[in-house]
Amino acid sequence: MSAAQLESTLTWTFNAPCQVPDDVSKTLISGETVLHAFKTIRDVAIFTNKRIIVRDVQGLTGKKVETYSLPYSSIKMYSTENSGKIFDVNSEVELWTMVGHIKINLGKDIDIREFDRIISEAIL
Protein backbone atom coordinates (compact mmCIF):
# COMPACT_ATOMS: atom_id res chain seq x y z
CA MET A 1 0.00 0.00 0.00
CA SER A 2 1.43 3.37 -0.98
CA ALA A 3 1.50 6.34 1.38
CA ALA A 4 -1.16 8.05 -0.77
CA GLN A 5 -3.49 5.05 -0.44
CA LEU A 6 -2.90 4.84 3.29
CA GLU A 7 -3.59 8.54 3.70
CA SER A 8 -6.98 8.25 2.08
CA THR A 9 -8.10 5.20 4.07
CA LEU A 10 -7.35 5.94 7.72
CA THR A 11 -10.14 8.01 9.20
CA TRP A 12 -11.87 6.90 12.38
CA THR A 13 -14.58 8.28 14.61
CA PHE A 14 -14.26 7.45 18.30
CA ASN A 15 -17.65 7.84 19.96
CA ALA A 16 -17.07 7.22 23.68
CA PRO A 17 -14.73 5.62 26.20
CA CYS A 18 -15.23 1.87 26.59
CA GLN A 19 -13.93 -1.29 28.23
CA VAL A 20 -10.87 -2.96 26.74
CA PRO A 21 -11.77 -6.15 24.82
CA ASP A 22 -10.57 -9.33 26.53
CA ASP A 23 -8.47 -10.54 23.60
CA VAL A 24 -6.32 -7.39 23.49
CA SER A 25 -4.07 -8.66 26.29
CA LYS A 26 -2.84 -11.38 23.91
CA THR A 27 -1.37 -8.74 21.60
CA LEU A 28 0.51 -6.71 24.22
CA ILE A 29 4.27 -7.04 24.57
CA SER A 30 6.25 -7.24 27.80
CA GLY A 31 6.01 -3.94 29.69
CA GLU A 32 3.07 -2.66 27.62
CA THR A 33 -0.01 -1.53 29.53
CA VAL A 34 -3.41 -0.30 28.39
CA LEU A 35 -4.15 3.32 29.27
CA HIS A 36 -7.46 4.10 27.51
CA ALA A 37 -9.97 2.57 25.12
CA PHE A 38 -12.53 4.22 22.87
CA LYS A 39 -15.27 2.67 20.75
CA THR A 40 -16.39 3.43 17.26
CA ILE A 41 -19.59 1.83 16.01
CA ARG A 42 -18.15 -1.71 15.95
CA ASP A 43 -14.45 -1.06 16.34
CA VAL A 44 -12.26 -0.26 19.35
CA ALA A 45 -9.15 1.91 19.65
CA ILE A 46 -6.83 1.01 22.50
CA PHE A 47 -4.14 3.40 23.70
CA THR A 48 -1.25 1.71 25.46
CA ASN A 49 1.93 3.20 26.85
CA LYS A 50 3.65 2.27 23.54
CA ARG A 51 1.14 2.51 20.68
CA ILE A 52 -2.40 2.92 19.40
CA ILE A 53 -4.15 -0.33 18.46
CA VAL A 54 -7.31 -0.10 16.35
CA ARG A 55 -9.40 -3.25 15.99
CA ASP A 56 -11.44 -2.96 12.79
CA VAL A 57 -14.30 -5.48 12.97
CA GLN A 58 -15.34 -6.64 9.50
CA GLY A 59 -18.10 -8.68 7.90
CA LEU A 60 -21.65 -9.36 8.99
CA THR A 61 -20.70 -11.70 11.81
CA GLY A 62 -17.82 -9.59 13.11
CA LYS A 63 -15.56 -12.63 13.34
CA LYS A 64 -13.00 -11.12 10.98
CA VAL A 65 -10.90 -8.42 12.66
CA GLU A 66 -8.15 -6.33 11.09
CA THR A 67 -5.77 -4.79 13.60
CA TYR A 68 -3.82 -1.58 13.04
CA SER A 69 -0.84 -0.86 15.29
CA LEU A 70 0.59 2.66 15.33
CA PRO A 71 3.70 3.06 17.48
CA TYR A 72 3.85 6.51 19.05
CA SER A 73 7.42 6.79 17.76
CA SER A 74 6.03 7.07 14.20
CA ILE A 75 3.96 10.19 15.01
CA LYS A 76 5.85 13.26 13.81
CA MET A 77 3.22 15.94 14.49
CA TYR A 78 -0.39 16.18 15.62
CA SER A 79 -3.16 18.73 15.90
CA THR A 80 -6.42 18.87 17.83
CA GLU A 81 -9.50 20.95 17.17
CA ASN A 82 -12.34 21.28 19.66
CA SER A 83 -15.94 21.03 18.53
CA GLY A 84 -18.20 23.97 17.82
CA LYS A 85 -21.41 24.52 19.68
CA ILE A 86 -24.20 24.00 17.15
CA PHE A 87 -23.27 22.53 13.78
CA ASP A 88 -19.81 21.10 14.46
CA VAL A 89 -20.35 18.51 17.22
CA ASN A 90 -17.20 16.42 16.68
CA SER A 91 -13.72 17.35 17.81
CA GLU A 92 -10.88 16.36 15.50
CA VAL A 93 -7.39 14.96 15.92
CA GLU A 94 -4.95 14.72 13.05
CA LEU A 95 -1.77 12.66 13.23
CA TRP A 96 1.07 13.02 10.75
CA THR A 97 3.11 9.84 10.80
CA MET A 98 6.03 8.36 8.92
CA VAL A 99 3.55 6.48 6.70
CA GLY A 100 0.87 9.10 6.18
CA HIS A 101 -1.87 11.21 7.63
CA ILE A 102 -4.53 9.90 10.01
CA LYS A 103 -7.70 11.76 10.95
CA ILE A 104 -9.68 10.91 14.07
CA ASN A 105 -13.08 12.40 14.83
CA LEU A 106 -14.08 12.42 18.50
CA GLY A 107 -17.69 12.18 19.61
CA LYS A 108 -19.17 14.58 22.14
CA ASP A 109 -18.58 12.09 25.00
CA ILE A 110 -14.80 12.35 24.61
CA ASP A 111 -12.98 15.31 26.13
CA ILE A 112 -10.65 16.69 23.44
CA ARG A 113 -8.23 18.09 26.04
CA GLU A 114 -7.96 14.69 27.75
CA PHE A 115 -7.26 13.16 24.35
CA ASP A 116 -4.69 15.90 23.71
CA ARG A 117 -2.97 14.95 26.98
CA ILE A 118 -2.99 11.23 26.08
CA ILE A 119 -1.17 11.91 22.79
CA SER A 120 1.21 14.44 24.35
CA GLU A 121 2.25 12.11 27.15
CA ALA A 122 2.87 9.34 24.65
CA ILE A 123 5.00 11.20 22.11
CA LEU A 124 6.79 13.97 24.01
Chimera marker file (.cmm) of the C-alpha trace (Angstrom):
<marker_set name="trace">
<marker id="1" x="0.000" y="0.000" z="0.000" r="1" g="1" b="0" radius="0.5"/>
<marker id="2" x="1.426" y="3.371" z="-0.984" r="1" g="1" b="0" radius="0.5"/>
<marker id="3" x="1.499" y="6.336" z="1.381" r="1" g="1" b="0" radius="0.5"/>
<marker id="4" x="-1.158" y="8.049" z="-0.770" r="1" g="1" b="0" radius="0.5"/>
<marker id="5" x="-3.488" y="5.049" z="-0.445" r="1" g="1" b="0" radius="0.5"/>
<marker id="6" x="-2.901" y="4.841" z="3.288" r="1" g="1" b="0" radius="0.5"/>
<marker id="7" x="-3.593" y="8.543" z="3.704" r="1" g="1" b="0" radius="0.5"/>
<marker id="8" x="-6.978" y="8.249" z="2.083" r="1" g="1" b="0" radius="0.5"/>
<marker id="9" x="-8.096" y="5.197" z="4.067" r="1" g="1" b="0" radius="0.5"/>
<marker id="10" x="-7.345" y="5.944" z="7.721" r="1" g="1" b="0" radius="0.5"/>
<marker id="11" x="-10.138" y="8.013" z="9.196" r="1" g="1" b="0" radius="0.5"/>
<marker id="12" x="-11.868" y="6.903" z="12.378" r="1" g="1" b="0" radius="0.5"/>
<marker id="13" x="-14.579" y="8.284" z="14.607" r="1" g="1" b="0" radius="0.5"/>
<marker id="14" x="-14.256" y="7.455" z="18.298" r="1" g="1" b="0" radius="0.5"/>
<marker id="15" x="-17.646" y="7.842" z="19.960" r="1" g="1" b="0" radius="0.5"/>
<marker id="16" x="-17.066" y="7.225" z="23.675" r="1" g="1" b="0" radius="0.5"/>
<marker id="17" x="-14.726" y="5.622" z="26.204" r="1" g="1" b="0" radius="0.5"/>
<marker id="18" x="-15.229" y="1.866" z="26.587" r="1" g="1" b="0" radius="0.5"/>
<marker id="19" x="-13.928" y="-1.287" z="28.230" r="1" g="1" b="0" radius="0.5"/>
<marker id="20" x="-10.873" y="-2.963" z="26.742" r="1" g="1" b="0" radius="0.5"/>
<marker id="21" x="-11.775" y="-6.148" z="24.819" r="1" g="1" b="0" radius="0.5"/>
<marker id="22" x="-10.570" y="-9.333" z="26.525" r="1" g="1" b="0" radius="0.5"/>
<marker id="23" x="-8.471" y="-10.541" z="23.599" r="1" g="1" b="0" radius="0.5"/>
<marker id="24" x="-6.318" y="-7.393" z="23.487" r="1" g="1" b="0" radius="0.5"/>
<marker id="25" x="-4.072" y="-8.658" z="26.290" r="1" g="1" b="0" radius="0.5"/>
<marker id="26" x="-2.841" y="-11.384" z="23.907" r="1" g="1" b="0" radius="0.5"/>
<marker id="27" x="-1.366" y="-8.736" z="21.601" r="1" g="1" b="0" radius="0.5"/>
<marker id="28" x="0.512" y="-6.713" z="24.223" r="1" g="1" b="0" radius="0.5"/>
<marker id="29" x="4.271" y="-7.036" z="24.570" r="1" g="1" b="0" radius="0.5"/>
<marker id="30" x="6.251" y="-7.236" z="27.802" r="1" g="1" b="0" radius="0.5"/>
<marker id="31" x="6.006" y="-3.936" z="29.690" r="1" g="1" b="0" radius="0.5"/>
<marker id="32" x="3.068" y="-2.661" z="27.620" r="1" g="1" b="0" radius="0.5"/>
<marker id="33" x="-0.011" y="-1.528" z="29.535" r="1" g="1" b="0" radius="0.5"/>
<marker id="34" x="-3.411" y="-0.299" z="28.394" r="1" g="1" b="0" radius="0.5"/>
<marker id="35" x="-4.151" y="3.324" z="29.265" r="1" g="1" b="0" radius="0.5"/>
<marker id="36" x="-7.458" y="4.095" z="27.509" r="1" g="1" b="0" radius="0.5"/>
<marker id="37" x="-9.973" y="2.570" z="25.124" r="1" g="1" b="0" radius="0.5"/>
<marker id="38" x="-12.534" y="4.221" z="22.873" r="1" g="1" b="0" radius="0.5"/>
<marker id="39" x="-15.269" y="2.671" z="20.750" r="1" g="1" b="0" radius="0.5"/>
<marker id="40" x="-16.394" y="3.426" z="17.259" r="1" g="1" b="0" radius="0.5"/>
<marker id="41" x="-19.590" y="1.831" z="16.011" r="1" g="1" b="0" radius="0.5"/>
<marker id="42" x="-18.149" y="-1.713" z="15.950" r="1" g="1" b="0" radius="0.5"/>
<marker id="43" x="-14.448" y="-1.057" z="16.339" r="1" g="1" b="0" radius="0.5"/>
<marker id="44" x="-12.260" y="-0.263" z="19.354" r="1" g="1" b="0" radius="0.5"/>
<marker id="45" x="-9.152" y="1.911" z="19.652" r="1" g="1" b="0" radius="0.5"/>
<marker id="46" x="-6.829" y="1.007" z="22.504" r="1" g="1" b="0" radius="0.5"/>
<marker id="47" x="-4.145" y="3.398" z="23.705" r="1" g="1" b="0" radius="0.5"/>
<marker id="48" x="-1.246" y="1.713" z="25.455" r="1" g="1" b="0" radius="0.5"/>
<marker id="49" x="1.930" y="3.196" z="26.845" r="1" g="1" b="0" radius="0.5"/>
<marker id="50" x="3.652" y="2.267" z="23.542" r="1" g="1" b="0" radius="0.5"/>
<marker id="51" x="1.136" y="2.506" z="20.679" r="1" g="1" b="0" radius="0.5"/>
<marker id="52" x="-2.400" y="2.916" z="19.402" r="1" g="1" b="0" radius="0.5"/>
<marker id="53" x="-4.154" y="-0.329" z="18.463" r="1" g="1" b="0" radius="0.5"/>
<marker id="54" x="-7.310" y="-0.103" z="16.353" r="1" g="1" b="0" radius="0.5"/>
<marker id="55" x="-9.405" y="-3.248" z="15.991" r="1" g="1" b="0" radius="0.5"/>
<marker id="56" x="-11.441" y="-2.962" z="12.786" r="1" g="1" b="0" radius="0.5"/>
<marker id="57" x="-14.295" y="-5.481" z="12.968" r="1" g="1" b="0" radius="0.5"/>
<marker id="58" x="-15.343" y="-6.641" z="9.505" r="1" g="1" b="0" radius="0.5"/>
<marker id="59" x="-18.102" y="-8.677" z="7.904" r="1" g="1" b="0" radius="0.5"/>
<marker id="60" x="-21.650" y="-9.362" z="8.986" r="1" g="1" b="0" radius="0.5"/>
<marker id="61" x="-20.703" y="-11.698" z="11.811" r="1" g="1" b="0" radius="0.5"/>
<marker id="62" x="-17.815" y="-9.594" z="13.113" r="1" g="1" b="0" radius="0.5"/>
<marker id="63" x="-15.557" y="-12.634" z="13.344" r="1" g="1" b="0" radius="0.5"/>
<marker id="64" x="-13.000" y="-11.122" z="10.979" r="1" g="1" b="0" radius="0.5"/>
<marker id="65" x="-10.897" y="-8.425" z="12.661" r="1" g="1" b="0" radius="0.5"/>
<marker id="66" x="-8.154" y="-6.330" z="11.088" r="1" g="1" b="0" radius="0.5"/>
<marker id="67" x="-5.768" y="-4.786" z="13.600" r="1" g="1" b="0" radius="0.5"/>
<marker id="68" x="-3.823" y="-1.578" z="13.044" r="1" g="1" b="0" radius="0.5"/>
<marker id="69" x="-0.836" y="-0.861" z="15.289" r="1" g="1" b="0" radius="0.5"/>
<marker id="70" x="0.588" y="2.662" z="15.331" r="1" g="1" b="0" radius="0.5"/>
<marker id="71" x="3.701" y="3.058" z="17.482" r="1" g="1" b="0" radius="0.5"/>
<marker id="72" x="3.852" y="6.510" z="19.053" r="1" g="1" b="0" radius="0.5"/>
<marker id="73" x="7.418" y="6.795" z="17.757" r="1" g="1" b="0" radius="0.5"/>
<marker id="74" x="6.026" y="7.068" z="14.203" r="1" g="1" b="0" radius="0.5"/>
<marker id="75" x="3.958" y="10.189" z="15.007" r="1" g="1" b="0" radius="0.5"/>
<marker id="76" x="5.854" y="13.263" z="13.810" r="1" g="1" b="0" radius="0.5"/>
<marker id="77" x="3.222" y="15.938" z="14.493" r="1" g="1" b="0" radius="0.5"/>
<marker id="78" x="-0.386" y="16.181" z="15.620" r="1" g="1" b="0" radius="0.5"/>
<marker id="79" x="-3.155" y="18.729" z="15.905" r="1" g="1" b="0" radius="0.5"/>
<marker id="80" x="-6.423" y="18.868" z="17.830" r="1" g="1" b="0" radius="0.5"/>
<marker id="81" x="-9.505" y="20.952" z="17.167" r="1" g="1" b="0" radius="0.5"/>
<marker id="82" x="-12.336" y="21.277" z="19.665" r="1" g="1" b="0" radius="0.5"/>
<marker id="83" x="-15.944" y="21.029" z="18.526" r="1" g="1" b="0" radius="0.5"/>
<marker id="84" x="-18.199" y="23.975" z="17.821" r="1" g="1" b="0" radius="0.5"/>
<marker id="85" x="-21.408" y="24.523" z="19.683" r="1" g="1" b="0" radius="0.5"/>
<marker id="86" x="-24.204" y="23.999" z="17.153" r="1" g="1" b="0" radius="0.5"/>
<marker id="87" x="-23.274" y="22.532" z="13.780" r="1" g="1" b="0" radius="0.5"/>
<marker id="88" x="-19.814" y="21.103" z="14.463" r="1" g="1" b="0" radius="0.5"/>
<marker id="89" x="-20.354" y="18.510" z="17.218" r="1" g="1" b="0" radius="0.5"/>
<marker id="90" x="-17.197" y="16.423" z="16.682" r="1" g="1" b="0" radius="0.5"/>
<marker id="91" x="-13.722" y="17.348" z="17.809" r="1" g="1" b="0" radius="0.5"/>
<marker id="92" x="-10.884" y="16.364" z="15.500" r="1" g="1" b="0" radius="0.5"/>
<marker id="93" x="-7.390" y="14.964" z="15.921" r="1" g="1" b="0" radius="0.5"/>
<marker id="94" x="-4.947" y="14.719" z="13.054" r="1" g="1" b="0" radius="0.5"/>
<marker id="95" x="-1.772" y="12.661" z="13.231" r="1" g="1" b="0" radius="0.5"/>
<marker id="96" x="1.066" y="13.021" z="10.752" r="1" g="1" b="0" radius="0.5"/>
<marker id="97" x="3.108" y="9.843" z="10.798" r="1" g="1" b="0" radius="0.5"/>
<marker id="98" x="6.035" y="8.358" z="8.920" r="1" g="1" b="0" radius="0.5"/>
<marker id="99" x="3.549" y="6.476" z="6.704" r="1" g="1" b="0" radius="0.5"/>
<marker id="100" x="0.872" y="9.100" z="6.179" r="1" g="1" b="0" radius="0.5"/>
<marker id="101" x="-1.875" y="11.211" z="7.633" r="1" g="1" b="0" radius="0.5"/>
<marker id="102" x="-4.532" y="9.896" z="10.012" r="1" g="1" b="0" radius="0.5"/>
<marker id="103" x="-7.701" y="11.764" z="10.948" r="1" g="1" b="0" radius="0.5"/>
<marker id="104" x="-9.677" y="10.909" z="14.069" r="1" g="1" b="0" radius="0.5"/>
<marker id="105" x="-13.076" y="12.399" z="14.830" r="1" g="1" b="0" radius="0.5"/>
<marker id="106" x="-14.075" y="12.421" z="18.496" r="1" g="1" b="0" radius="0.5"/>
<marker id="107" x="-17.694" y="12.177" z="19.609" r="1" g="1" b="0" radius="0.5"/>
<marker id="108" x="-19.174" y="14.581" z="22.135" r="1" g="1" b="0" radius="0.5"/>
<marker id="109" x="-18.582" y="12.092" z="25.001" r="1" g="1" b="0" radius="0.5"/>
<marker id="110" x="-14.802" y="12.348" z="24.608" r="1" g="1" b="0" radius="0.5"/>
<marker id="111" x="-12.983" y="15.312" z="26.133" r="1" g="1" b="0" radius="0.5"/>
<marker id="112" x="-10.646" y="16.694" z="23.444" r="1" g="1" b="0" radius="0.5"/>
<marker id="113" x="-8.231" y="18.090" z="26.036" r="1" g="1" b="0" radius="0.5"/>
<marker id="114" x="-7.960" y="14.688" z="27.751" r="1" g="1" b="0" radius="0.5"/>
<marker id="115" x="-7.265" y="13.160" z="24.350" r="1" g="1" b="0" radius="0.5"/>
<marker id="116" x="-4.685" y="15.898" z="23.710" r="1" g="1" b="0" radius="0.5"/>
<marker id="117" x="-2.969" y="14.946" z="26.984" r="1" g="1" b="0" radius="0.5"/>
<marker id="118" x="-2.986" y="11.228" z="26.081" r="1" g="1" b="0" radius="0.5"/>
<marker id="119" x="-1.171" y="11.907" z="22.792" r="1" g="1" b="0" radius="0.5"/>
<marker id="120" x="1.214" y="14.439" z="24.354" r="1" g="1" b="0" radius="0.5"/>
<marker id="121" x="2.253" y="12.112" z="27.150" r="1" g="1" b="0" radius="0.5"/>
<marker id="122" x="2.872" y="9.336" z="24.650" r="1" g="1" b="0" radius="0.5"/>
<marker id="123" x="4.997" y="11.200" z="22.106" r="1" g="1" b="0" radius="0.5"/>
<marker id="124" x="6.791" y="13.967" z="24.007" r="1" g="1" b="0" radius="0.5"/>
<link id1="1" id2="2" r="1" g="1" b="0" radius="0.2"/>
<link id1="2" id2="3" r="1" g="1" b="0" radius="0.2"/>
<link id1="3" id2="4" r="1" g="1" b="0" radius="0.2"/>
<link id1="4" id2="5" r="1" g="1" b="0" radius="0.2"/>
<link id1="5" id2="6" r="1" g="1" b="0" radius="0.2"/>
<link id1="6" id2="7" r="1" g="1" b="0" radius="0.2"/>
<link id1="7" id2="8" r="1" g="1" b="0" radius="0.2"/>
<link id1="8" id2="9" r="1" g="1" b="0" radius="0.2"/>
<link id1="9" id2="10" r="1" g="1" b="0" radius="0.2"/>
<link id1="10" id2="11" r="1" g="1" b="0" radius="0.2"/>
<link id1="11" id2="12" r="1" g="1" b="0" radius="0.2"/>
<link id1="12" id2="13" r="1" g="1" b="0" radius="0.2"/>
<link id1="13" id2="14" r="1" g="1" b="0" radius="0.2"/>
<link id1="14" id2="15" r="1" g="1" b="0" radius="0.2"/>
<link id1="15" id2="16" r="1" g="1" b="0" radius="0.2"/>
<link id1="16" id2="17" r="1" g="1" b="0" radius="0.2"/>
<link id1="17" id2="18" r="1" g="1" b="0" radius="0.2"/>
<link id1="18" id2="19" r="1" g="1" b="0" radius="0.2"/>
<link id1="19" id2="20" r="1" g="1" b="0" radius="0.2"/>
<link id1="20" id2="21" r="1" g="1" b="0" radius="0.2"/>
<link id1="21" id2="22" r="1" g="1" b="0" radius="0.2"/>
<link id1="22" id2="23" r="1" g="1" b="0" radius="0.2"/>
<link id1="23" id2="24" r="1" g="1" b="0" radius="0.2"/>
<link id1="24" id2="25" r="1" g="1" b="0" radius="0.2"/>
<link id1="25" id2="26" r="1" g="1" b="0" radius="0.2"/>
<link id1="26" id2="27" r="1" g="1" b="0" radius="0.2"/>
<link id1="27" id2="28" r="1" g="1" b="0" radius="0.2"/>
<link id1="28" id2="29" r="1" g="1" b="0" radius="0.2"/>
<link id1="29" id2="30" r="1" g="1" b="0" radius="0.2"/>
<link id1="30" id2="31" r="1" g="1" b="0" radius="0.2"/>
<link id1="31" id2="32" r="1" g="1" b="0" radius="0.2"/>
<link id1="32" id2="33" r="1" g="1" b="0" radius="0.2"/>
<link id1="33" id2="34" r="1" g="1" b="0" radius="0.2"/>
<link id1="34" id2="35" r="1" g="1" b="0" radius="0.2"/>
<link id1="35" id2="36" r="1" g="1" b="0" radius="0.2"/>
<link id1="36" id2="37" r="1" g="1" b="0" radius="0.2"/>
<link id1="37" id2="38" r="1" g="1" b="0" radius="0.2"/>
<link id1="38" id2="39" r="1" g="1" b="0" radius="0.2"/>
<link id1="39" id2="40" r="1" g="1" b="0" radius="0.2"/>
<link id1="40" id2="41" r="1" g="1" b="0" radius="0.2"/>
<link id1="41" id2="42" r="1" g="1" b="0" radius="0.2"/>
<link id1="42" id2="43" r="1" g="1" b="0" radius="0.2"/>
<link id1="43" id2="44" r="1" g="1" b="0" radius="0.2"/>
<link id1="44" id2="45" r="1" g="1" b="0" radius="0.2"/>
<link id1="45" id2="46" r="1" g="1" b="0" radius="0.2"/>
<link id1="46" id2="47" r="1" g="1" b="0" radius="0.2"/>
<link id1="47" id2="48" r="1" g="1" b="0" radius="0.2"/>
<link id1="48" id2="49" r="1" g="1" b="0" radius="0.2"/>
<link id1="49" id2="50" r="1" g="1" b="0" radius="0.2"/>
<link id1="50" id2="51" r="1" g="1" b="0" radius="0.2"/>
<link id1="51" id2="52" r="1" g="1" b="0" radius="0.2"/>
<link id1="52" id2="53" r="1" g="1" b="0" radius="0.2"/>
<link id1="53" id2="54" r="1" g="1" b="0" radius="0.2"/>
<link id1="54" id2="55" r="1" g="1" b="0" radius="0.2"/>
<link id1="55" id2="56" r="1" g="1" b="0" radius="0.2"/>
<link id1="56" id2="57" r="1" g="1" b="0" radius="0.2"/>
<link id1="57" id2="58" r="1" g="1" b="0" radius="0.2"/>
<link id1="58" id2="59" r="1" g="1" b="0" radius="0.2"/>
<link id1="59" id2="60" r="1" g="1" b="0" radius="0.2"/>
<link id1="60" id2="61" r="1" g="1" b="0" radius="0.2"/>
<link id1="61" id2="62" r="1" g="1" b="0" radius="0.2"/>
<link id1="62" id2="63" r="1" g="1" b="0" radius="0.2"/>
<link id1="63" id2="64" r="1" g="1" b="0" radius="0.2"/>
<link id1="64" id2="65" r="1" g="1" b="0" radius="0.2"/>
<link id1="65" id2="66" r="1" g="1" b="0" radius="0.2"/>
<link id1="66" id2="67" r="1" g="1" b="0" radius="0.2"/>
<link id1="67" id2="68" r="1" g="1" b="0" radius="0.2"/>
<link id1="68" id2="69" r="1" g="1" b="0" radius="0.2"/>
<link id1="69" id2="70" r="1" g="1" b="0" radius="0.2"/>
<link id1="70" id2="71" r="1" g="1" b="0" radius="0.2"/>
<link id1="71" id2="72" r="1" g="1" b="0" radius="0.2"/>
<link id1="72" id2="73" r="1" g="1" b="0" radius="0.2"/>
<link id1="73" id2="74" r="1" g="1" b="0" radius="0.2"/>
<link id1="74" id2="75" r="1" g="1" b="0" radius="0.2"/>
<link id1="75" id2="76" r="1" g="1" b="0" radius="0.2"/>
<link id1="76" id2="77" r="1" g="1" b="0" radius="0.2"/>
<link id1="77" id2="78" r="1" g="1" b="0" radius="0.2"/>
<link id1="78" id2="79" r="1" g="1" b="0" radius="0.2"/>
<link id1="79" id2="80" r="1" g="1" b="0" radius="0.2"/>
<link id1="80" id2="81" r="1" g="1" b="0" radius="0.2"/>
<link id1="81" id2="82" r="1" g="1" b="0" radius="0.2"/>
<link id1="82" id2="83" r="1" g="1" b="0" radius="0.2"/>
<link id1="83" id2="84" r="1" g="1" b="0" radius="0.2"/>
<link id1="84" id2="85" r="1" g="1" b="0" radius="0.2"/>
<link id1="85" id2="86" r="1" g="1" b="0" radius="0.2"/>
<link id1="86" id2="87" r="1" g="1" b="0" radius="0.2"/>
<link id1="87" id2="88" r="1" g="1" b="0" radius="0.2"/>
<link id1="88" id2="89" r="1" g="1" b="0" radius="0.2"/>
<link id1="89" id2="90" r="1" g="1" b="0" radius="0.2"/>
<link id1="90" id2="91" r="1" g="1" b="0" radius="0.2"/>
<link id1="91" id2="92" r="1" g="1" b="0" radius="0.2"/>
<link id1="92" id2="93" r="1" g="1" b="0" radius="0.2"/>
<link id1="93" id2="94" r="1" g="1" b="0" radius="0.2"/>
<link id1="94" id2="95" r="1" g="1" b="0" radius="0.2"/>
<link id1="95" id2="96" r="1" g="1" b="0" radius="0.2"/>
<link id1="96" id2="97" r="1" g="1" b="0" radius="0.2"/>
<link id1="97" id2="98" r="1" g="1" b="0" radius="0.2"/>
<link id1="98" id2="99" r="1" g="1" b="0" radius="0.2"/>
<link id1="99" id2="100" r="1" g="1" b="0" radius="0.2"/>
<link id1="100" id2="101" r="1" g="1" b="0" radius="0.2"/>
<link id1="101" id2="102" r="1" g="1" b="0" radius="0.2"/>
<link id1="102" id2="103" r="1" g="1" b="0" radius="0.2"/>
<link id1="103" id2="104" r="1" g="1" b="0" radius="0.2"/>
<link id1="104" id2="105" r="1" g="1" b="0" radius="0.2"/>
<link id1="105" id2="106" r="1" g="1" b="0" radius="0.2"/>
<link id1="106" id2="107" r="1" g="1" b="0" radius="0.2"/>
<link id1="107" id2="108" r="1" g="1" b="0" radius="0.2"/>
<link id1="108" id2="109" r="1" g="1" b="0" radius="0.2"/>
<link id1="109" id2="110" r="1" g="1" b="0" radius="0.2"/>
<link id1="110" id2="111" r="1" g="1" b="0" radius="0.2"/>
<link id1="111" id2="112" r="1" g="1" b="0" radius="0.2"/>
<link id1="112" id2="113" r="1" g="1" b="0" radius="0.2"/>
<link id1="113" id2="114" r="1" g="1" b="0" radius="0.2"/>
<link id1="114" id2="115" r="1" g="1" b="0" radius="0.2"/>
<link id1="115" id2="116" r="1" g="1" b="0" radius="0.2"/>
<link id1="116" id2="117" r="1" g="1" b="0" radius="0.2"/>
<link id1="117" id2="118" r="1" g="1" b="0" radius="0.2"/>
<link id1="118" id2="119" r="1" g="1" b="0" radius="0.2"/>
<link id1="119" id2="120" r="1" g="1" b="0" radius="0.2"/>
<link id1="120" id2="121" r="1" g="1" b="0" radius="0.2"/>
<link id1="121" id2="122" r="1" g="1" b="0" radius="0.2"/>
<link id1="122" id2="123" r="1" g="1" b="0" radius="0.2"/>
<link id1="123" id2="124" r="1" g="1" b="0" radius="0.2"/>
</marker_set>
